């Protein structure tokens, strides 16, 4: 799997498009997993923020090592 080391980090995303929304959601999820800003607070505060951002309920934040997914 390639990393994003060579990708442009400051590109403008069109949040109104499905692709833009997907990229923004992916960034949010990876920031949550890595504990990067704005997810650099307590795990409970981070979970609350992630749930509020996606209007969803976080069922399990542990990643399944076999599939690489979490719910």
Secondary structure as the mmCIF struct_conf table of DSSP 4:
data_model
#
loop_
_struct_conf.conf_type_id
_struct_conf.id
_struct_conf.beg_label_comp_id
_struct_conf.beg_label_asym_id
_struct_conf.beg_label_seq_id
_struct_conf.end_label_comp_id
_struct_conf.end_label_asym_id
_struct_conf.end_label_seq_id
BEND BEND1 UNK A 4 UNK A 4
TURN_TY1_P TURN_TY1_P1 UNK A 5 UNK A 6
BEND BEND2 UNK A 7 UNK A 7
BEND BEND3 UNK A 9 UNK A 10
TURN_TY1_P TURN_TY1_P2 UNK A 15 UNK A 16
BEND BEND4 UNK A 17 UNK A 17
HELX_RH_AL_P HELX_RH_AL_P1 UNK A 18 UNK A 34
TURN_TY1_P TURN_TY1_P3 UNK A 35 UNK A 35
TURN_TY1_P TURN_TY1_P4 UNK A 37 UNK A 38
BEND BEND5 UNK A 39 UNK A 39
BEND BEND6 UNK A 41 UNK A 41
HELX_RH_AL_P HELX_RH_AL_P2 UNK A 43 UNK A 54
TURN_TY1_P TURN_TY1_P5 UNK A 55 UNK A 55
BEND BEND7 UNK A 56 UNK A 56
BEND BEND8 UNK A 62 UNK A 62
HELX_LH_PP_P HELX_LH_PP_P1 UNK A 63 UNK A 64
TURN_TY1_P TURN_TY1_P6 UNK A 65 UNK A 67
#
